[in-house]
Amino acid sequence: MEDIPPPAGENPAGTLMHALDRGGHIRDHAAYRRLFGPAFSVARISTMRSGICDYAVYTLRRNQ
């Protein structure tokens, strides 16, 4: 589970928080896929919100 930028127009408080303090290591879905590299494939991606933060939940499958 990793912090992601909030969907456009769906989380004004989260958008403001990310604009003020995004940090240098918040990745989008494409960046996470590159991070998983050739060792894993993404079986499922879901999103959740906790407070004002949005998170991506990745279910991975180890590649042979």
C-alpha positions as CSV (number, residue, x, y, z in Angstrom):
1,M,0.0,0.0,0.0
2,E,1.5,3.3,-1.1
3,D,0.5,7.0,-1.0
4,I,-0.6,8.2,-4.4
5,P,-1.8,11.6,-5.8
6,P,-5.5,12.0,-5.2
7,P,-7.8,11.6,-8.2
8,A,-8.6,14.9,-9.9
9,G,-11.6,16.6,-8.3
10,E,-12.3,13.8,-5.8
11,N,-10.3,14.8,-2.8
12,P,-9.8,18.6,-2.3
13,A,-8.2,18.3,1.1
14,G,-5.8,15.6,-0.2
15,T,-5.0,17.7,-3.3
16,L,-4.2,20.7,-1.1
17,M,-2.0,18.6,1.2
18,H,0.0,17.1,-1.7
19,A,0.4,20.6,-3.3
20,L,1.8,21.9,0.0
21,D,3.9,18.9,0.9
22,R,4.1,16.4,-1.9
23,G,7.7,15.2,-1.2
24,G,10.0,13.9,-3.8
25,H,9.1,10.2,-3.8
26,I,5.3,10.0,-4.5
27,R,4.9,7.8,-7.5
28,D,2.1,7.3,-10.0
29,H,0.9,3.9,-11.2
30,A,3.3,3.7,-14.1
31,A,6.3,4.5,-11.8
32,Y,5.2,1.7,-9.4
33,R,5.0,-0.8,-12.3
34,R,8.6,0.2,-13.2
35,L,9.7,-0.3,-9.6
36,F,8.2,-3.8,-9.5
37,G,10.3,-4.5,-12.6
38,P,10.6,-7.8,-14.3
39,A,10.3,-9.7,-11.0
40,F,6.6,-9.0,-10.4
41,S,3.4,-8.5,-12.5
42,V,0.5,-6.6,-11.1
43,A,-2.5,-8.9,-10.5
44,R,-4.7,-6.2,-9.1
45,I,-4.7,-2.5,-8.2
46,S,-7.3,-0.9,-5.9
47,T,-7.4,2.4,-4.2
48,M,-8.5,3.5,-0.7
49,R,-8.7,6.7,1.3
50,S,-7.6,7.0,4.9
51,G,-8.2,10.5,6.3
52,I,-7.2,12.9,3.5
53,C,-4.6,10.5,1.9
54,D,-5.3,8.3,-1.0
55,Y,-3.4,5.0,-1.3
56,A,-2.9,2.4,-4.0
57,V,-3.0,-1.2,-3.0
58,Y,-1.0,-3.5,-5.3
59,T,-1.5,-7.2,-5.4
60,L,1.6,-8.6,-7.1
61,R,2.4,-12.0,-8.7
62,R,6.0,-13.2,-8.7
63,N,7.1,-13.9,-12.3
64,Q,8.9,-17.1,-13.0
